[in-house]
């Protein structure tokens, strides 16, 4: 399940497993299906 966050009149969607924030709910849901629960390698 993804969490919606409102920032300056824009809704962002956060993966509840790793915290990655995405612009669309569909992208967040697809990401979360494959998420291992840790930070993505590109966050390092």
N, C-alpha and C positions, 0 to 999 in steps of 0.2 A: 504494500500500500504506500502511496506517495502522499506527502504532506504539502498542502498549498500554503504559500507565504505571500502576503501582499506587501510590496515595497514601492512607494511612490506611484500608486495607481497602476502598478503592473503586477500580475500574478506570476510567481515562479513556483516550480515544483521540485521538491527535495526528496531524494531517495532516503528512506528511513533506515536503510542498511549501512550506507557509507557517508551520507550527508551531501553527496553531489547534488548541485542545483542545476536544473534544466529549464529551458524556456517554455516547453510544451508538456502537457500532461502525458501525451502519447509517448514522447521521448523518454520521460521519466519512468513510465510504466515498463517500456521495453528495456531500458537500462536495468531496472530493478530485477527483472526476470533473470538476468545474467550476472548480477552483482554478487561478488563473493563476500561482501560485507566489510571490506577494508578499503582504505583510500586507494583510488586509481593511481597507477604508476605516474601519470602525467601531473599529479599534484606535488611530486617531490622536487 
